[in-house]
Amino acid sequence: MRLAVNLGYMGLSTSQDMLTLAAEADRLGYDSAWVAEAYGSDTVSFLAWIGAKTEHIGLGSAVMQIPARTPAMTAMTAATLDHLSAGRFRLGLGVSGPQVSEGWHGVRFAKPLARTREYVEIVRQALARQRVEYAGEHFTLPLPDGPGKALKLTIAPTQENLPIYLAAVGPKNLELTGEIADGWLAIFFSPEHSGDIVESIAAGRRAAGKGAEDNPLDGFDIVPTVPVVITDDVKAGASAVAAYSALYIGGMGSKEKNFYNQLACRMGFEKEAARVQELFLAGQHRDAAEAVPFEFIDATSLIGSPERIGERIGRYADAGVTTLAVSPFALTTEERLETLRVMSELVPSTAQESLAP
């Protein structure tokens, strides 16, 4: 199991803090650093900056939002970042949610699975430097009855097969991820509740004839982002993660369509998830955080002393995780850096192996 660091996006951390963490992760031999975007800082600018300031660490988008860019623009960006970083880029994609897609980007959220499939097919076609021609339900290139012509990307990525990851939550989306992607970017991953989730990915791999006959997940990268809190007080550590959990369970989406809330329900926290959402949507964010069950936080995070965390890390590898993305929860930069150092000591040196499938 390799180690990665999830740097989030500016707002949760300062830009200098993100760079400092990436540089330390690079020094410690972490395999990759991932940067997010919502409707503030974008992932591409940060990855270019971090790539210029580091030497070895992989650079991952977690995620580049599908409604924010055309497939061709995403291919251009991926090829450019991969070239500038000498082959260190990993392309993470996601459809975002209906509120951001329609409210910020002006793109209808309908049929996200079909749009994702078409989008990835076009991106792969462009990165392979084929002339891009596509006739789908959501994308048509070139546009018919006009002056457009089928074009070919003028630069090539450094990697022959630049890996594509998808952020997915629901069962059908997970199956699609296994079918068309090289890796999965997971959130709120609980090893104890992961059986059906990982099997959905395996089903997609089998349907596409990928992996080994006896192991469809062979060559596939499972990358959960896991909050990590180094502390001797587990309950206090869980409280530090509670607001983050409440934001997603309660506020990432509408009352009718919140994928993270639905995930918590599938994990057996249906009543608690409904209460968290009720409080969060009513503007009672502190109460919503307090309503997140300790059991949910403890199942989806690594909290406690180095000894307690060390005892629990193996659960992830046993559940099929190939890259553990550390999200250090601490008040100061130095504490976050110490979290990275502790994790590098707890996870074997295989963290330095190449991640690319």
C-alpha positions as CSV (number, residue, x, y, z in Angstrom):
1,M,0.0,0.0,0.0
2,R,1.4,3.3,-1.1
3,L,1.1,6.7,0.6
4,A,-0.3,9.9,-0.9
5,V,-1.3,13.2,0.5
6,N,-4.6,15.0,-0.2
7,L,-4.0,18.8,0.0
8,G,-7.6,19.8,-0.5
9,Y,-8.1,23.3,-1.9
10,M,-7.2,26.8,-0.9
11,G,-9.5,28.0,1.8
12,L,-9.2,24.8,3.9
13,S,-5.5,25.5,3.8
14,T,-3.3,28.4,2.7
15,S,-1.5,28.1,-0.6
16,Q,1.9,28.1,1.2
17,D,0.7,25.4,3.6
18,M,-0.3,23.2,0.7
19,L,3.1,23.7,-1.0
20,T,4.9,23.0,2.3
21,L,3.0,19.7,2.8
22,A,3.7,18.7,-0.8
23,A,7.4,19.4,-0.5
24,E,7.6,17.4,2.7
25,A,5.6,14.5,1.2
26,D,8.0,14.5,-1.8
27,R,11.0,14.4,0.6
28,L,9.5,11.5,2.6
29,G,8.9,9.4,-0.5
30,Y,5.1,9.8,-0.8
31,D,3.9,8.5,-4.1
32,S,1.5,11.3,-5.0
33,A,-0.1,14.6,-4.0
34,W,-3.7,15.4,-4.9
35,V,-5.4,18.8,-5.2
36,A,-9.1,19.5,-5.2
37,E,-11.4,22.1,-6.7
38,A,-14.9,23.2,-6.0
39,Y,-15.8,26.8,-6.9
40,G,-12.7,28.6,-5.6
41,S,-9.1,27.7,-6.3
42,D,-8.7,25.3,-9.3
43,T,-6.6,22.2,-9.3
44,V,-4.6,22.8,-12.5
45,S,-2.9,26.0,-11.3
46,F,-2.0,24.5,-8.0
47,L,-0.6,21.3,-9.6
48,A,1.5,23.3,-12.0
49,W,3.0,25.3,-9.1
50,I,3.5,22.2,-6.9
51,G,5.1,20.4,-9.8
52,A,7.6,23.1,-10.3
53,K,8.6,23.0,-6.7
54,T,8.9,19.2,-6.3
55,E,11.0,16.6,-8.0
56,H,9.5,13.1,-7.7
57,I,6.0,13.1,-6.3
58,G,3.1,12.3,-8.6
59,L,0.6,15.1,-9.2
60,G,-3.1,14.2,-9.1
61,S,-6.3,16.2,-9.7
62,A,-9.0,15.2,-7.2
63,V,-10.8,16.2,-9.2
64,M,-11.0,18.2,-12.4
65,Q,-14.7,18.8,-12.7
66,I,-16.2,17.4,-15.8
67,P,-18.8,20.2,-16.2
68,A,-16.1,22.8,-16.0
69,R,-14.1,21.9,-19.1
70,T,-14.7,20.3,-22.5
71,P,-13.2,16.9,-23.0
72,A,-10.7,18.4,-25.5
73,M,-9.6,21.1,-23.0
74,T,-9.1,18.4,-20.3
75,A,-6.9,16.4,-22.7
76,M,-4.9,19.5,-23.6
77,T,-4.4,20.3,-19.9
78,A,-3.5,16.7,-18.9
79,A,-1.0,16.4,-21.7
80,T,0.6,19.8,-20.8
81,L,0.9,19.0,-17.0
82,D,2.2,15.5,-17.8
83,H,4.8,17.0,-20.2
84,L,5.9,19.8,-17.7
85,S,6.2,17.3,-14.8
86,A,8.1,14.7,-16.8
87,G,5.3,12.1,-16.6
88,R,4.1,12.7,-13.0
89,F,0.4,13.6,-13.7
90,R,-2.7,11.5,-12.8
91,L,-6.0,12.7,-14.2
92,G,-8.8,12.5,-11.6
93,L,-12.3,13.4,-12.9
94,G,-15.7,13.8,-11.4
95,V,-19.1,15.2,-12.4
96,S,-19.3,17.3,-9.2
97,G,-22.9,17.7,-7.9
98,P,-26.1,19.2,-9.3
99,Q,-25.8,22.4,-7.3
100,V,-22.2,23.2,-8.5
101,S,-22.7,21.8,-12.0
102,E,-25.9,23.7,-12.7
103,G,-25.4,26.7,-10.4
104,W,-21.7,27.5,-11.1
105,H,-20.9,26.0,-14.5
106,G,-24.4,26.2,-16.1
107,V,-24.3,22.5,-17.2
108,R,-27.3,20.2,-16.6
109,F,-26.6,17.4,-14.2
110,A,-28.8,14.9,-16.0
111,K,-27.4,11.5,-17.0
112,P,-24.1,11.8,-15.2
113,L,-23.0,8.2,-15.9
114,A,-23.6,8.5,-19.7
115,R,-21.9,11.9,-19.8
116,T,-18.9,10.5,-17.9
117,R,-18.5,7.6,-20.2
118,E,-18.6,9.8,-23.3
119,Y,-16.2,12.3,-21.7
120,V,-13.6,9.7,-20.8
121,E,-13.8,8.2,-24.3
122,I,-13.1,11.5,-25.9
123,V,-10.3,12.3,-23.5
124,R,-8.6,9.0,-24.2
125,Q,-9.0,9.5,-27.9
126,A,-7.4,12.9,-27.7
127,L,-4.5,11.7,-25.4
128,A,-3.8,8.9,-27.9
129,R,-3.4,11.6,-30.5
130,Q,-6.1,10.3,-32.7
131,R,-8.2,12.7,-34.8
132,V,-11.1,13.3,-32.5
133,E,-14.4,12.3,-34.0
134,Y,-17.3,11.4,-31.8
135,A,-21.0,11.1,-32.1
136,G,-22.7,10.6,-28.8
137,E,-25.8,11.7,-26.9
138,H,-24.0,14.4,-25.0
139,F,-20.9,15.2,-27.1
140,T,-20.6,15.5,-30.9
141,L,-17.2,16.3,-32.5
142,P,-16.8,17.9,-34.9
143,L,-20.2,19.7,-34.9
144,P,-22.2,18.7,-37.9
145,D,-23.1,20.9,-40.8
146,G,-20.4,23.5,-39.9
147,P,-16.8,24.4,-40.6
148,G,-15.4,22.3,-37.8
149,K,-12.9,19.6,-38.7
150,A,-11.5,16.6,-36.8
151,L,-8.3,17.6,-35.1
152,K,-5.4,15.8,-33.4
153,L,-3.7,16.9,-30.2
154,T,-0.4,18.6,-31.3
155,I,1.6,17.5,-28.2
156,A,1.9,14.1,-26.5
157,P,1.8,13.4,-22.8
158,T,5.0,12.0,-21.5
159,Q,3.3,8.8,-20.2
160,E,2.2,6.4,-22.9
161,N,-1.0,5.6,-21.0
162,L,-1.8,8.5,-18.7
163,P,-3.9,7.1,-15.9
164,I,-7.4,8.3,-15.4
165,Y,-9.2,8.2,-12.1
166,L,-12.9,8.7,-11.3
167,A,-14.4,10.0,-8.1
168,A,-17.5,7.8,-7.6
169,V,-19.9,7.1,-4.7
170,G,-23.0,5.2,-6.0
171,P,-23.0,1.5,-7.0
172,K,-23.6,2.2,-10.7
173,N,-21.0,4.9,-10.9
174,L,-18.5,2.6,-9.1
175,E,-19.2,-0.1,-11.7
176,L,-18.6,2.4,-14.5
177,T,-15.3,3.4,-12.8
178,G,-14.1,-0.2,-12.8
179,E,-15.0,-0.5,-16.4
180,I,-13.5,2.7,-17.9
181,A,-10.9,4.1,-15.4
182,D,-7.5,3.1,-14.1
183,G,-8.3,4.1,-10.5
184,W,-11.0,5.2,-8.0
185,L,-10.8,8.3,-5.8
186,A,-12.9,7.4,-2.7
187,I,-14.2,9.5,0.2
188,F,-15.6,8.2,3.5
189,F,-14.1,4.8,2.8
190,S,-14.7,2.4,5.7
191,P,-12.8,-0.9,5.3
192,E,-15.5,-2.7,7.3
193,H,-18.2,-1.5,4.9
194,S,-16.3,-1.8,1.7
195,G,-17.2,-5.3,0.5
196,D,-20.1,-4.4,-1.8
197,I,-18.3,-1.2,-2.9
198,V,-15.2,-2.9,-4.1
199,E,-17.2,-5.6,-5.7
200,S,-19.1,-3.0,-7.8
201,I,-15.7,-1.9,-9.1
202,A,-14.6,-5.5,-9.7
203,A,-17.9,-6.1,-11.6
204,G,-17.1,-3.3,-14.0
205,R,-13.5,-4.6,-14.5
206,R,-14.9,-8.1,-15.3
207,A,-17.4,-6.7,-17.7
208,A,-14.6,-4.9,-19.5
209,G,-12.2,-7.9,-19.5
210,K,-9.7,-6.0,-17.4
211,G,-7.3,-7.3,-14.7
212,A,-6.3,-10.9,-14.1
213,E,-8.8,-13.7,-14.5
214,D,-8.6,-14.6,-10.8
215,N,-8.3,-10.9,-9.7
216,P,-10.2,-8.3,-11.8
217,L,-8.7,-5.5,-9.6
218,D,-5.2,-6.4,-10.6
219,G,-3.6,-3.1,-12.0
220,F,-6.4,-0.9,-10.6
221,D,-5.6,1.8,-8.0
222,I,-8.0,2.3,-5.1
223,V,-7.3,5.7,-3.5
224,P,-9.4,6.7,-0.5
225,T,-8.8,10.1,1.1
226,V,-8.6,9.4,4.8
227,P,-8.6,12.1,7.6
228,V,-5.7,11.5,10.0
229,V,-5.5,12.9,13.5
230,I,-2.6,12.2,15.7
231,T,-3.8,12.4,19.3
232,D,-4.0,10.6,22.6
233,D,-7.7,11.6,22.9
234,V,-9.7,9.7,20.3
235,K,-13.0,11.4,21.0
236,A,-11.4,14.9,20.7
237,G,-9.7,13.8,17.5
238,A,-13.1,12.7,16.1
239,S,-14.5,16.1,17.0
240,A,-11.8,17.7,14.8
241,V,-13.2,15.7,11.8
242,A,-16.9,16.2,12.6
243,A,-17.4,19.5,10.8
244,Y,-15.9,18.0,7.6
245,S,-18.1,15.0,7.8
246,A,-21.2,17.2,8.5
247,L,-20.4,19.4,5.5
248,Y,-20.6,16.4,3.1
249,I,-23.4,14.4,4.7
250,G,-25.5,17.5,5.4
251,G,-24.6,20.1,2.8
252,M,-23.0,18.7,-0.4
253,G,-26.2,18.6,-2.4
254,S,-29.9,19.1,-2.0
255,K,-32.1,17.3,0.5
256,E,-33.3,15.0,-2.3
257,K,-29.9,14.4,-4.0
258,N,-26.8,14.1,-1.7
259,F,-24.6,11.2,-2.7
260,Y,-22.6,11.4,0.6
261,N,-25.7,11.3,2.7
262,Q,-26.8,8.2,0.7
263,L,-23.5,6.6,1.3
264,A,-23.8,7.1,5.1
265,C,-27.2,5.5,4.9
266,R,-25.9,2.5,3.1
267,M,-23.3,2.2,5.9
268,G,-26.1,1.8,8.4
269,F,-26.4,5.4,9.6
270,E,-29.7,6.3,8.0
271,K,-31.3,8.0,11.0
272,E,-28.2,9.9,12.0
273,A,-27.5,11.0,8.4
274,A,-31.1,12.4,8.1
275,R,-30.6,14.4,11.4
276,V,-27.2,15.7,10.3
277,Q,-28.7,16.9,7.0
278,E,-31.7,18.4,8.7
279,L,-29.5,20.5,11.0
280,F,-27.0,21.5,8.3
281,L,-29.7,22.7,5.9
282,A,-31.3,24.7,8.7
283,G,-28.0,26.6,9.1
284,Q,-27.2,24.9,12.4
285,H,-23.7,23.7,11.3
286,R,-22.2,23.3,14.8
287,D,-25.2,21.1,15.9
288,A,-24.9,19.1,12.6
289,A,-21.2,18.4,13.4
290,E,-22.1,17.3,16.9
291,A,-24.8,15.0,15.4
292,V,-22.3,13.0,13.3
293,P,-21.9,9.7,15.0
294,F,-18.5,8.9,16.5
295,E,-18.7,5.4,15.0
296,F,-19.0,6.9,11.5
297,I,-16.0,9.1,11.9
298,D,-13.9,6.4,13.5
299,A,-14.8,4.0,10.7
300,T,-13.8,6.4,8.0
301,S,-10.7,8.1,9.6
302,L,-7.5,7.2,11.3
303,I,-7.5,8.8,14.7
304,G,-5.5,8.3,17.8
305,S,-1.9,7.6,18.9
306,P,0.6,6.3,16.4
307,E,0.2,2.9,18.0
308,R,-3.6,2.9,17.6
309,I,-3.3,4.1,14.0
310,G,-0.7,1.6,13.2
311,E,-2.9,-1.2,14.4
312,R,-5.7,0.0,12.2
313,I,-3.9,0.8,8.9
314,G,-3.8,-2.9,7.9
315,R,-7.6,-2.8,7.5
316,Y,-7.2,-0.6,4.4
317,A,-4.8,-2.9,2.6
318,D,-7.0,-5.9,3.5
319,A,-9.9,-4.1,2.0
320,G,-8.1,-3.7,-1.3
321,V,-6.7,-0.2,-0.9
322,T,-3.6,0.3,-3.0
323,T,-2.9,4.0,-2.2
324,L,-3.8,5.6,1.1
325,A,-4.3,9.4,0.6
326,V,-3.6,11.1,4.0
327,S,-5.6,14.2,4.8
328,P,-3.8,15.6,7.9
329,F,-6.3,17.2,10.3
330,A,-4.4,19.6,12.6
331,L,-4.4,23.3,13.6
332,T,-0.9,24.2,12.6
333,T,1.3,23.5,9.6
334,E,4.0,21.9,11.8
335,E,1.4,19.4,13.2
336,R,0.3,18.6,9.7
337,L,3.9,17.9,8.7
338,E,4.3,15.7,11.8
339,T,1.2,13.8,10.7
340,L,2.9,13.1,7.3
341,R,6.1,12.0,9.1
342,V,4.3,9.6,11.4
343,M,2.4,8.1,8.6
344,S,5.5,7.5,6.6
345,E,7.0,5.6,9.5
346,L,3.8,3.5,9.9
347,V,3.5,2.5,6.3
348,P,6.3,0.5,4.7
349,S,8.7,1.9,2.2
350,T,6.7,0.5,-0.7
351,A,5.1,4.0,-0.6
352,Q,8.0,5.0,-2.8
353,E,7.0,2.6,-5.6
354,S,5.5,4.0,-8.8
355,L,1.7,4.4,-8.7
356,A,1.0,4.4,-12.4
357,P,-1.1,1.4,-13.4
